[in-house]
Amino acid sequence: MSSKVHVKRGDTVIVLSGKDKGKKGKILKVLPSKQMVLIEGVNMATKHAKPRSAGQQGGIIHQEAPIRSSKVMLVCERCRKPTRISRTILESGQKARKCKKCDEIIDVISTSEAK
């Protein structure tokens, strides 16, 4: 059974704790089985890469490393504040994510994602 994560790819989030506390970024990838997310420009790690072919150059690469999803909070697009999300059912029967601070609907969850 796969675990659920409260954020999804493309959401803007703020980091709540750790070395990157207070940084904002967009989610690049969600790893629900590990309860982790990959955020643009947050938790940068250095990787030493060897050249794999004759024309390729090796060196030190800086890339994002995943962090726990419990350390991030969604930033509402309308009120620009970090907020928790509630899930509501619309009149059409679709599920939606809603901001707890301004009661604005963030997005509608399609039927394939709701399962």
ZIMOQUI-V562772 format. One record per pair of residues at least 12 apart in sequence whose ideal C-beta (glycine too) atoms are under 7 Angstrom apart, sorted by the first residue. I is the first residue (numbers start at 1). J is the second residue. Records with the same first field share a line. If there is no record, write none. Layout:
I = J, J
This chain:
2 = 32, 33
3 = 32, 33, 35
4 = 32
5 = 30, 32, 35, 37, 69
6 = 69, 85
7 = 27, 30, 37, 69, 72, 74
8 = 27, 30
9 = 27, 28, 29, 30
10 = 26, 27
11 = 27, 74
12 = 24, 26, 75
13 = 25, 27, 39, 72, 73, 74, 75
14 = 72, 73, 75, 82
15 = 42, 71, 72
16 = 71, 72, 73
17 = 71
18 = 67, 71
20 = 42, 43
23 = 42
24 = 75
25 = 39, 40, 41, 42
26 = 40
27 = 39
28 = 40, 64
31 = 66
35 = 68, 69
36 = 66, 67, 68, 69
37 = 66, 67, 69, 72
38 = 64, 66
39 = 64, 67, 72
40 = 64
42 = 64, 67
43 = 64, 65, 67
44 = 62, 64
45 = 63, 65
46 = 60, 62
47 = 61, 63
48 = 60
49 = 61
76 = 99, 101, 102, 104, 106
78 = 99, 102, 104
79 = 99, 101, 102
81 = 101
83 = 99, 100, 101
84 = 100
85 = 97, 98, 99, 100, 106
86 = 98, 100
94 = 108, 109
95 = 109, 114
96 = 108, 109
97 = 109
